């Protein structure tokens, strides 16, 4: 298998500025090729925090783990790399902290959501409509369900719902009708180019076709990997693990993720004033968190010129109050 390369980590300077502020345990829940983790460890070293710090990197992709292991080899005494889905982040952190006599409270957590450049650029992974390969899309290659399984077994109604809910695709019915016709005439869809071809026949304008392709492939990837279900859980787990003044940083790449992150941060940073009209002078319960980024942080022009894939990235940060 030809493995794609891992690009420079997105919003790395902004992540370091907002996340690395004190010694302690740091968690990279989406390790990837290790770019963000290496930058965090180097920042801890520059600031004189490294001796009292430890980084835990988590990923479910064997190729990512292998790449990250080499990149972080110089910090092997201050880091641990673990295979797993970040839905199990809380248990992984508790286990490692227990083994190394850490308190278990965390100074910083980073979640860089979505698919990596290496996964997109590896045709055999099936993530991209621009690459010919199997309809796979599993972030964990050992997982059971592939995109082909969904495309070929879901009903017309369920596929329409999937593309509309997770892709926000307005032409879902037309696209799914094309998929059903293909299945009836030619049998199962097994390749990315087959699905892309169907989508292009349903959208004549090239500029619109690209957006439609992105939305449909996104919807399938989200469903295959249960991304939004897992995100809801990991946000709650991440916030609960933070120490006083610890921060949770999340980079999202599409509106579904960003809305979920924004909503979670808003709820967590809001005090409980009871029923409307009661007129309390003090809240029933004060907020335990504060939103650090009033607006999401986006990539600057320099980063966009070097890495166009960063154009949709949005960074939001939540801090636990003392």
Residue frames relative to the residue before (quaternion, step in Angstrom):
aa qw qx qy qz dx dy dz
X 1.0000 0.0000 0.0000 0.0000 0.00 0.00 0.00
X 0.3252 -0.7273 0.5658 0.2126 3.58 -0.91 0.91
X 0.2175 -0.8080 0.5391 0.0963 3.56 -0.55 1.17
X 0.4340 -0.6913 0.5154 0.2612 3.57 -0.91 0.92
X 0.4985 -0.6561 0.4782 0.3039 3.56 -1.24 0.42
X 0.4444 -0.6657 0.5328 0.2749 3.54 -1.27 0.51
X 0.3385 -0.7625 0.5228 0.1752 3.55 -0.68 1.15
X 0.7015 -0.4149 0.3459 0.4648 3.55 -1.32 0.03
X 0.5333 -0.6447 0.4289 0.3405 3.61 -0.92 0.81
X 0.4912 -0.6830 0.4669 0.2725 3.55 -0.98 0.90
X 0.8613 0.0549 -0.0643 0.5009 3.57 -1.09 0.85
X 0.1652 0.8413 -0.5030 0.1092 3.58 1.10 0.67
X 0.6704 0.4960 -0.3152 0.4530 3.61 0.84 -0.89
X 0.6668 0.5035 -0.2986 0.4612 3.55 0.97 -0.85
X 0.6191 0.5366 -0.3352 0.4653 3.58 1.05 -0.76
X 0.6721 0.4999 -0.3045 0.4535 3.59 0.86 -0.93
X 0.6581 0.5234 -0.3111 0.4429 3.57 0.92 -0.90
X 0.7666 0.3942 -0.1950 0.4678 3.58 0.89 -0.94
X 0.7508 0.4323 -0.2139 0.4514 3.58 1.09 -0.63
X 0.7662 0.3724 -0.1985 0.4846 3.59 0.81 -1.00
X 0.1880 0.8212 -0.5034 0.1920 3.57 0.02 1.32
X 0.7963 0.0784 -0.0402 0.5985 3.61 1.22 -0.21
X 0.5788 -0.5697 0.4278 0.3968 3.61 -1.19 0.32
X 0.3803 0.7177 -0.5319 0.2396 3.56 -1.24 0.39
X 0.6665 -0.4568 0.3895 0.4420 3.53 -1.29 -0.36
X 0.0856 -0.7702 0.6313 0.0310 3.55 -0.96 0.96
X 0.1617 -0.7911 0.5868 0.0607 3.55 -1.05 0.82
X 0.1217 -0.7398 0.6582 0.0679 3.54 -0.90 1.00
X 0.2060 -0.8407 0.4928 0.0893 3.56 -0.07 1.32
X 0.7380 0.2662 -0.1698 0.5964 3.57 1.31 -0.23
X 0.1504 -0.8771 0.4499 0.0753 3.53 0.66 1.22
X 0.0860 -0.8153 0.5640 0.0984 3.59 0.86 -0.91
X 0.8006 -0.2484 0.1994 0.5075 3.57 -0.91 -0.90
X 0.5954 -0.6221 0.3394 0.3785 3.58 1.28 0.11
X 0.3692 0.7691 -0.4639 0.2388 3.59 1.24 0.11
X 0.6877 0.4534 -0.2842 0.4907 3.58 0.85 -0.92
X 0.6475 0.5335 -0.3251 0.4363 3.58 0.93 -0.87
X 0.6447 0.5108 -0.3213 0.4694 3.58 0.95 -0.85
X 0.6546 0.5133 -0.3120 0.4589 3.58 0.94 -0.87
X 0.6390 0.5194 -0.3243 0.4656 3.60 1.01 -0.79
X 0.6732 0.4937 -0.2965 0.4639 3.58 0.88 -0.93
X 0.6469 0.5054 -0.3167 0.4752 3.59 0.98 -0.78
X 0.6460 0.5084 -0.3199 0.4710 3.59 1.03 -0.75
X 0.6251 0.5282 -0.3302 0.4704 3.58 1.02 -0.77
X 0.6501 0.5108 -0.3081 0.4708 3.56 1.04 -0.81
X 0.6575 0.5175 -0.3140 0.4487 3.61 0.87 -0.88
X 0.7332 0.4313 -0.2285 0.4735 3.57 0.99 -0.84
X 0.5197 -0.6672 0.4000 0.3531 3.59 1.28 0.04
X 0.5074 0.6701 -0.3987 0.3669 3.59 1.26 0.40
X 0.4980 0.7310 -0.4063 0.2294 3.57 1.18 -0.52
X 0.6349 0.5623 -0.3448 0.4022 3.62 0.91 -0.83
X 0.7593 0.3308 -0.1758 0.5321 3.57 1.15 -0.64
X 0.6427 0.5181 -0.3071 0.4735 3.56 1.23 0.42
X 0.0625 -0.7722 0.6317 0.0259 3.52 -1.30 0.44
X 0.1899 -0.7902 0.5755 0.0917 3.56 -0.99 0.87
X 0.1561 -0.7644 0.6218 0.0686 3.55 -1.02 0.92
X 0.0993 -0.8046 0.5851 0.0212 3.58 -0.64 1.14
X 0.1019 -0.8108 0.5764 -0.0031 3.56 -0.83 1.06
X 0.1977 0.7520 -0.6170 0.1214 3.57 -1.00 0.85
X 0.3761 -0.7397 0.5165 0.2113 3.56 -1.16 0.62
X 0.6088 0.5581 -0.3332 0.4548 3.57 1.33 -0.11
X 0.4389 -0.7275 0.4650 0.2488 3.59 -0.59 1.16
X 0.6514 0.5154 -0.3234 0.4532 3.59 0.98 -0.79
X 0.6298 0.5193 -0.3297 0.4743 3.59 1.06 -0.73
X 0.6475 0.5286 -0.3166 0.4484 3.57 0.94 -0.88
X 0.6500 0.5171 -0.3108 0.4620 3.56 1.01 -0.84
X 0.6679 0.4950 -0.3006 0.4674 3.58 0.94 -0.89
X 0.6748 0.4998 -0.2936 0.4567 3.57 0.94 -0.92
X 0.6075 0.5736 -0.3537 0.4204 3.56 1.02 -0.76
X 0.6719 0.4815 -0.2933 0.4803 3.57 0.95 -0.83
X 0.6714 0.5175 -0.3029 0.4355 3.57 0.95 -0.89
X 0.7579 0.3811 -0.1972 0.4914 3.59 1.03 -0.79
X 0.3411 0.7875 -0.4705 0.2055 3.59 1.26 0.10
X 0.6475 0.5369 -0.3197 0.4361 3.58 1.09 -0.62
X 0.7301 0.3475 -0.2126 0.5487 3.58 1.30 -0.26
X 0.2006 0.8354 -0.4964 0.1246 3.59 1.16 0.54
X 0.6591 0.5174 -0.3160 0.4450 3.60 1.10 -0.56
X 0.7506 0.3486 -0.1907 0.5279 3.56 1.25 -0.36
X 0.7450 0.3427 -0.2207 0.5280 3.57 1.17 0.39
X 0.1103 -0.7550 0.6411 0.0827 3.53 -1.31 0.44
X 0.2025 -0.7702 0.5976 0.0933 3.55 -0.97 0.94
X 0.0567 -0.8245 0.5615 -0.0413 3.56 -0.70 1.14
X 0.3420 -0.7085 0.5748 0.2252 3.56 -1.01 0.82
X 0.4339 0.6718 -0.5194 0.3009 3.54 -0.84 1.02
X 0.5177 -0.5874 0.5132 0.3516 3.50 -1.34 0.25
X 0.5206 -0.6660 0.4142 0.3373 3.59 -0.93 0.73
X 0.4460 0.6527 -0.4693 0.3936 3.58 1.27 0.09
X 0.7114 0.4011 -0.2433 0.5233 3.59 1.22 -0.47
X 0.2588 0.8192 -0.4834 0.1680 3.58 1.27 0.33
X 0.6591 0.5295 -0.3270 0.4223 3.60 0.84 -0.93
X 0.6837 0.4774 -0.2872 0.4714 3.58 0.90 -0.92
X 0.6342 0.5291 -0.3310 0.4564 3.58 1.00 -0.80
X 0.6742 0.4920 -0.2989 0.4627 3.59 0.88 -0.91
X 0.6373 0.5263 -0.3324 0.4543 3.59 0.94 -0.84
X 0.6604 0.5211 -0.3059 0.4458 3.57 0.93 -0.93
X 0.7094 0.4514 -0.2735 0.4672 3.59 0.77 -0.99
X 0.6427 0.5126 -0.3300 0.4640 3.58 0.97 -0.78
X 0.6394 0.5253 -0.3209 0.4607 3.57 1.05 -0.74
X 0.6621 0.5134 -0.2991 0.4566 3.56 0.99 -0.86
X 0.7792 0.3347 -0.1593 0.5055 3.58 1.08 -0.73
X 0.4895 -0.7127 0.3929 0.3132 3.56 1.32 0.39
X 0.3563 0.6784 -0.5472 0.3366 3.56 0.97 0.91
X 0.6147 -0.5826 0.3836 0.3681 3.58 -1.19 0.47
X 0.4905 -0.6610 0.4386 0.3607 3.58 1.10 -0.58
X 0.5929 0.5161 -0.3837 0.4846 3.61 1.21 -0.21
X 0.3122 -0.8012 0.5025 0.0899 3.53 -0.99 0.95
X 0.4048 -0.7285 0.5071 0.2199 3.56 -0.94 0.94
X 0.8211 -0.0621 0.0665 0.5635 3.59 1.04 -0.66
X 0.0869 -0.7732 0.6275 0.0286 3.54 -1.10 0.82
X 0.1039 -0.7822 0.6125 0.0474 3.56 -0.98 0.91
X 0.0281 -0.7607 0.6484 0.0066 3.53 -1.02 0.91
X 0.0677 -0.7741 0.6294 -0.0045 3.58 -0.56 1.22
X 0.2028 -0.8559 0.4680 0.0852 3.53 0.08 1.35
X 0.6895 0.5046 -0.3479 0.3859 3.53 -1.32 0.22
X 0.6563 -0.5166 0.4035 0.3736 3.50 -1.40 -0.19
X 0.4492 -0.7056 0.4818 0.2610 3.58 -1.03 0.79
X 0.6522 -0.5041 0.3938 0.4068 3.54 -1.29 0.35
X 0.6437 0.5313 -0.3287 0.4420 3.58 0.97 -0.83
X 0.6535 0.5004 -0.3181 0.4705 3.58 1.00 -0.77
X 0.6461 0.5202 -0.3167 0.4601 3.58 0.97 -0.87
X 0.7464 0.4405 -0.2199 0.4477 3.56 0.90 -0.96
X 0.6119 0.5134 -0.3590 0.4827 3.59 1.28 0.00
X 0.3777 -0.7761 0.4472 0.2346 3.64 -0.19 1.23
X 0.6545 0.5523 -0.3175 0.4072 3.58 0.99 -0.83
X 0.6180 0.5505 -0.3527 0.4367 3.60 1.22 -0.31
X 0.3512 -0.8050 0.4307 0.2076 3.57 1.27 -0.32
X 0.4103 0.7379 -0.4581 0.2782 3.61 1.14 0.47
X 0.7828 0.3777 -0.1558 0.4694 3.57 1.06 -0.72
X 0.4315 -0.6761 0.5375 0.2603 3.55 -1.07 0.80
X 0.6263 0.5442 -0.3332 0.4478 3.60 1.27 -0.23
X 0.7080 0.3867 -0.2436 0.5384 3.59 1.29 -0.13
X 0.3811 -0.7026 0.5504 0.2412 3.58 -1.00 0.81
X 0.3375 0.7325 -0.5312 0.2593 3.56 -0.65 1.10
X 0.6809 -0.4623 0.3463 0.4503 3.59 -1.23 -0.02
X 0.4808 -0.6300 0.5193 0.3198 3.57 -1.19 0.58
X 0.1197 0.8265 -0.5308 0.1443 3.55 0.21 1.30
X 0.1056 0.8629 -0.4943 0.0005 3.60 0.32 -1.35
X 0.4458 0.6721 -0.4834 0.3404 3.63 1.14 0.35
X 0.3605 -0.7141 0.5555 0.2269 3.58 -0.82 0.95
X 0.7058 0.2732 -0.1985 0.6227 3.54 1.21 -0.56
X 0.3578 -0.7774 0.4705 0.2152 3.62 -0.26 1.20
X 0.6441 0.5249 -0.3274 0.4500 3.60 1.21 -0.34
X 0.4762 0.6714 -0.4449 0.3530 3.61 1.25 -0.15
X 0.5624 -0.6602 0.3976 0.2995 3.56 -1.11 0.67
X 0.7828 0.3813 -0.1862 0.4552 3.58 0.71 -1.07
X 0.1553 -0.7756 0.6078 0.0704 3.56 -0.93 0.98
X 0.6654 -0.4719 0.3820 0.4344 3.56 -1.29 0.14
X 0.6131 0.5484 -0.3482 0.4495 3.60 1.05 -0.69
X 0.6120 0.5467 -0.3499 0.4518 3.57 1.02 -0.73
X 0.6765 0.4893 -0.2954 0.4644 3.57 0.92 -0.89
X 0.6708 0.5220 -0.3012 0.4322 3.56 0.82 -1.02
X 0.7756 0.3952 -0.1846 0.4563 3.57 0.95 -0.89
X 0.7471 0.3884 -0.2299 0.4879 3.61 1.17 -0.25
X 0.6140 0.5600 -0.3661 0.4188 3.62 1.10 -0.48
X 0.5247 -0.6308 0.4755 0.3173 3.54 -1.15 0.66
X 0.6786 -0.4741 0.3623 0.4283 3.55 -1.29 0.31
X 0.6705 0.5084 -0.3012 0.4486 3.57 0.87 -0.94
X 0.6863 0.4893 -0.2923 0.4519 3.58 0.90 -0.90
X 0.6341 0.5177 -0.3351 0.4665 3.60 1.05 -0.68
X 0.6165 0.5340 -0.3407 0.4677 3.58 1.03 -0.79
X 0.6584 0.5084 -0.2997 0.4671 3.56 0.92 -0.94
X 0.6446 0.5347 -0.3154 0.4462 3.57 0.95 -0.90
X 0.7096 0.4593 -0.2736 0.4590 3.60 0.75 -1.01
X 0.6730 0.4844 -0.3028 0.4698 3.58 1.04 -0.69
X 0.6974 0.4829 -0.2783 0.4505 3.59 0.93 -0.89
X 0.8120 0.2835 -0.1327 0.4926 3.59 0.75 -1.02
X 0.7326 0.3608 -0.2388 0.5255 3.58 1.23 -0.21
X 0.2516 -0.7858 0.5126 0.2376 3.56 1.31 -0.37
X 0.2953 0.7829 -0.4791 0.2652 3.52 1.11 0.88
X 0.3426 -0.7806 0.4840 0.1974 3.64 -0.48 1.15
X 0.7180 0.4123 -0.2521 0.5010 3.62 1.16 -0.47
X 0.1723 0.8379 -0.5030 0.1234 3.57 1.14 0.60
X 0.6683 0.5186 -0.3196 0.4269 3.61 0.83 -0.91
X 0.6687 0.4989 -0.3004 0.4623 3.57 0.91 -0.91
X 0.6612 0.5071 -0.3084 0.4589 3.57 0.92 -0.89
X 0.6754 0.4859 -0.2989 0.4672 3.57 0.88 -0.89
X 0.5998 0.5440 -0.3673 0.4576 3.59 1.05 -0.65
X 0.6422 0.5151 -0.3153 0.4722 3.57 1.03 -0.76
X 0.6373 0.5223 -0.3199 0.4677 3.59 1.03 -0.77
X 0.6612 0.5014 -0.3057 0.4669 3.58 0.92 -0.91
X 0.6380 0.5218 -0.3268 0.4625 3.61 0.96 -0.83
X 0.6472 0.5148 -0.3145 0.4661 3.57 0.99 -0.87
X 0.6534 0.5194 -0.3183 0.4494 3.58 0.88 -0.90
X 0.6816 0.4970 -0.2914 0.4511 3.57 0.96 -0.86
X 0.7340 0.4322 -0.2315 0.4698 3.59 1.02 -0.80
X 0.8332 0.2438 -0.0727 0.4909 3.57 0.90 -0.94
X 0.5561 -0.5897 0.4143 0.4139 3.59 1.19 -0.24
X 0.8050 -0.3174 0.1929 0.4627 3.59 -1.26 -0.24
X 0.3760 -0.6554 0.6007 0.2614 3.53 -1.27 0.60
X 0.0466 -0.8366 0.5454 -0.0211 3.55 -0.68 1.08
X 0.7532 0.3833 -0.1828 0.5024 3.58 1.23 -0.38
X 0.5843 -0.5875 0.4318 0.3564 3.56 -1.16 0.64
X 0.6641 0.5176 -0.3152 0.4378 3.59 0.95 -0.82
X 0.5978 0.5501 -0.3635 0.4559 3.60 1.14 -0.55
X 0.6793 0.4720 -0.2905 0.4811 3.58 0.87 -0.92
X 0.6460 0.5193 -0.3248 0.4556 3.59 0.94 -0.86
X 0.6374 0.5371 -0.3250 0.4468 3.57 1.01 -0.79
X 0.6364 0.5210 -0.3215 0.4693 3.59 0.98 -0.81
X 0.6648 0.5098 -0.3038 0.4537 3.57 0.89 -0.95
X 0.6644 0.5105 -0.3135 0.4469 3.58 0.92 -0.86
X 0.6409 0.5159 -0.3397 0.4558 3.62 1.03 -0.61
X 0.6812 0.4791 -0.2787 0.4783 3.59 1.21 -0.46
X 0.7551 0.2382 -0.1586 0.5898 3.58 1.29 -0.18
X 0.2689 -0.8259 0.4779 0.1312 3.55 -0.15 1.33
X 0.6788 0.4893 -0.3083 0.4525 3.61 0.99 -0.72
X 0.4684 -0.7163 0.4377 0.2757 3.63 -0.60 1.12
X 0.6508 0.5234 -0.3346 0.4366 3.60 0.95 -0.81
X 0.6809 0.4604 -0.2860 0.4927 3.57 1.01 -0.76
X 0.6036 0.5842 -0.3547 0.4105 3.58 1.06 -0.76
X 0.6415 0.5299 -0.3333 0.4434 3.60 0.94 -0.81
X 0.6673 0.4886 -0.3033 0.4734 3.59 0.92 -0.87
X 0.6472 0.5159 -0.3178 0.4625 3.57 1.01 -0.80
X 0.6254 0.5322 -0.3273 0.4673 3.58 0.99 -0.83
X 0.6579 0.5137 -0.3076 0.4568 3.58 0.90 -0.92
X 0.6873 0.4961 -0.2929 0.4424 3.58 0.89 -0.91
X 0.6695 0.4932 -0.3042 0.4647 3.59 0.94 -0.85
X 0.6657 0.4814 -0.3063 0.4810 3.60 0.90 -0.86
X 0.6121 0.5431 -0.3441 0.4604 3.59 1.06 -0.70
X 0.6631 0.5171 -0.3108 0.4431 3.58 0.88 -0.93
X 0.6579 0.5021 -0.3072 0.4697 3.58 0.95 -0.84
X 0.6564 0.5159 -0.3123 0.4534 3.59 0.94 -0.88
X 0.6423 0.5258 -0.3214 0.4558 3.57 0.95 -0.85
X 0.6903 0.4745 -0.2841 0.4665 3.58 0.91 -0.91
X 0.6280 0.5445 -0.3421 0.4384 3.60 0.93 -0.85
X 0.7976 0.3167 -0.1342 0.4955 3.55 0.89 -0.99
X 0.3779 -0.7525 0.4643 0.2747 3.60 1.31 0.12
X 0.1152 0.8791 -0.4594 0.0544 3.54 1.13 0.73
X 0.7158 0.4506 -0.2798 0.4542 3.60 0.82 -0.90
X 0.6003 0.5392 -0.3572 0.4704 3.59 1.09 -0.63
X 0.6776 0.4897 -0.2832 0.4700 3.55 0.91 -0.96
X 0.6355 0.5434 -0.3336 0.4354 3.60 0.97 -0.83
X 0.6286 0.5421 -0.3409 0.4413 3.59 0.91 -0.84
X 0.6861 0.4761 -0.2793 0.4740 3.56 0.94 -0.89
X 0.7095 0.4786 -0.2880 0.4297 3.59 0.79 -0.96
X 0.5806 0.5595 -0.3840 0.4499 3.62 1.10 -0.49
X 0.6736 0.4842 -0.2905 0.4768 3.56 0.92 -0.93
X 0.6618 0.4996 -0.3083 0.4663 3.59 0.92 -0.87
X 0.6551 0.5280 -0.3156 0.4387 3.56 0.93 -0.89
X 0.6642 0.5012 -0.3083 0.4610 3.58 0.87 -0.91
X 0.6717 0.5178 -0.3023 0.4351 3.58 0.96 -0.86
X 0.6786 0.5093 -0.2909 0.4422 3.62 1.14 -0.52
X 0.5494 0.6638 -0.3923 0.3220 3.59 1.16 -0.43
X 0.3948 -0.6657 0.5803 0.2537 3.52 -1.19 0.69
X 0.6868 -0.4284 0.3535 0.4688 3.59 -1.26 0.08
X 0.8249 0.1118 -0.1706 0.5272 3.56 -0.85 1.13
X 0.4302 0.6664 -0.4837 0.3700 3.58 1.23 0.33
X 0.2378 -0.8033 0.5381 0.0927 3.57 -1.12 0.64
X 0.2298 -0.7283 0.6339 0.1224 3.51 -1.24 0.73
X 0.0714 -0.8041 0.5902 -0.0087 3.58 -0.60 1.20
X 0.0410 -0.8118 0.5819 -0.0267 3.57 -0.79 1.04
X 0.1408 -0.7594 0.6316 0.0667 3.55 -0.89 1.02
X 0.0448 -0.7985 0.6003 -0.0033 3.58 -0.68 1.10
X 0.3043 -0.7892 0.5194 0.1213 3.54 -1.24 0.53
X 0.7795 0.1700 -0.1616 0.5809 3.60 1.19 -0.01
X 0.7071 -0.5311 0.2835 0.3711 3.52 -1.24 0.60
X 0.6053 0.5647 -0.3721 0.4199 3.62 1.01 -0.66
X 0.6719 0.4790 -0.2865 0.4869 3.57 0.91 -0.94
X 0.6904 0.5014 -0.2992 0.4272 3.56 0.77 -1.04
X 0.6392 0.5160 -0.3354 0.4612 3.61 0.96 -0.76
X 0.6454 0.5181 -0.3219 0.4598 3.57 1.00 -0.81
X 0.6627 0.4935 -0.3046 0.4738 3.58 0.94 -0.89
X 0.6584 0.5147 -0.3085 0.4544 3.59 0.87 -0.93
X 0.6629 0.5053 -0.3028 0.4621 3.58 0.93 -0.89
X 0.6515 0.5094 -0.3175 0.4639 3.59 0.92 -0.88
X 0.6663 0.5005 -0.3049 0.4609 3.59 0.88 -0.93
X 0.6395 0.5351 -0.3245 0.4465 3.60 0.99 -0.82
X 0.6663 0.4974 -0.2972 0.4694 3.56 0.91 -0.92
X 0.6926 0.4935 -0.2860 0.4416 3.57 0.85 -0.96
X 0.7315 0.4205 -0.2336 0.4833 3.60 1.07 -0.62
X 0.5892 0.5780 -0.3621 0.4332 3.60 1.27 0.16
X 0.3784 -0.7066 0.5524 0.2288 3.57 -0.98 0.86
X 0.4329 -0.6804 0.5302 0.2618 3.56 -1.23 0.53
X 0.1025 -0.8227 0.5590 0.0123 3.55 -0.45 1.26
X 0.5571 -0.6313 0.3892 0.3737 3.57 1.24 0.27
X 0.7597 -0.3502 0.2582 0.4833 3.62 -1.27 -0.22
X 0.5761 -0.6019 0.4318 0.3454 3.55 -1.09 0.74
X 0.7811 0.3439 -0.2479 0.4584 3.55 -0.99 0.82
X 0.4996 0.6578 -0.4356 0.3577 3.59 1.21 -0.13
X 0.2840 -0.8138 0.4687 0.1935 3.58 1.10 -0.63
X 0.2083 0.7957 -0.5394 0.1804 3.58 0.99 0.80
X 0.3833 -0.7107 0.5396 0.2382 3.57 -1.14 0.66
X 0.7456 0.2101 -0.1449 0.6156 3.56 1.30 -0.33
X 0.5064 -0.6493 0.4567 0.3366 3.63 -0.97 0.72
X 0.5767 -0.5714 0.4520 0.3696 3.56 -1.20 0.54
X 0.7843 -0.0051 0.0236 0.6200 3.53 1.12 -0.73
X 0.3350 -0.7533 0.5324 0.1922 3.56 -0.72 1.06
X 0.5797 -0.5928 0.4362 0.3497 3.54 -1.14 0.69
X 0.3369 -0.7497 0.5400 0.1812 3.56 -1.04 0.85
X 0.7516 0.3114 -0.1701 0.5561 3.57 1.30 -0.24
X 0.1629 -0.7530 0.6255 0.1235 3.53 -1.34 0.32
X 0.4141 -0.6836 0.5399 0.2639 3.55 -1.07 0.75
X 0.3315 -0.7653 0.5253 0.1686 3.58 -0.68 1.13
X 0.7587 0.3229 -0.1590 0.5430 3.57 0.98 -0.89
X 0.2848 -0.7792 0.5306 0.1737 3.60 -0.23 1.21
X 0.7481 0.1271 -0.0953 0.6443 3.55 1.22 -0.63
X 0.5661 -0.5988 0.4168 0.3838 3.62 -1.04 0.58
X 0.4128 -0.6930 0.5398 0.2408 3.55 -1.09 0.80
X 0.1296 -0.8000 0.5845 0.0406 3.58 -0.84 1.01
X 0.6382 -0.5352 0.3965 0.3861 3.56 -1.29 0.33
X 0.4234 -0.6897 0.5314 0.2503 3.55 -1.13 0.73
X 0.7268 -0.4525 0.2939 0.4251 3.55 -1.30 0.20
X 0.6324 0.5410 -0.3458 0.4333 3.58 0.99 -0.75
X 0.6787 0.4711 -0.2954 0.4797 3.57 0.90 -0.88
X 0.6326 0.5400 -0.3350 0.4427 3.58 0.98 -0.79
X 0.6590 0.5076 -0.3137 0.4579 3.58 1.02 -0.76
X 0.6980 0.4527 -0.2635 0.4883 3.59 1.11 -0.68
X 0.8047 0.0867 -0.0053 0.5873 3.57 1.06 -0.77
X 0.2272 -0.8204 0.5105 0.1214 3.62 0.13 1.26
X 0.5983 0.5883 -0.3706 0.3983 3.62 1.12 -0.53
X 0.5995 0.5772 -0.3600 0.4218 3.58 1.25 -0.28
X 0.4432 0.7431 -0.4346 0.2501 3.60 1.24 -0.20
X 0.7408 0.3967 -0.2375 0.4873 3.61 1.05 -0.61
X 0.4682 0.7057 -0.4317 0.3106 3.60 1.28 -0.04
X 0.0291 -0.7701 0.6372 -0.0056 3.55 -1.08 0.87
X 0.1740 -0.7932 0.5808 0.0574 3.54 -0.79 1.10
X 0.0024 -0.7684 0.6396 -0.0213 3.56 -0.90 1.03
X 0.1321 -0.8048 0.5779 0.0303 3.58 -1.03 0.82
X 0.1291 -0.7741 0.6188 0.0327 3.54 -1.01 0.97
X 0.1508 -0.7982 0.5793 0.0683 3.61 -0.94 0.86
X 0.3647 -0.6956 0.5723 0.2360 3.54 -1.06 0.78
X 0.3896 -0.7370 0.5057 0.2220 3.57 -0.80 1.02
X 0.6284 -0.5508 0.3921 0.3847 3.57 -1.23 0.45
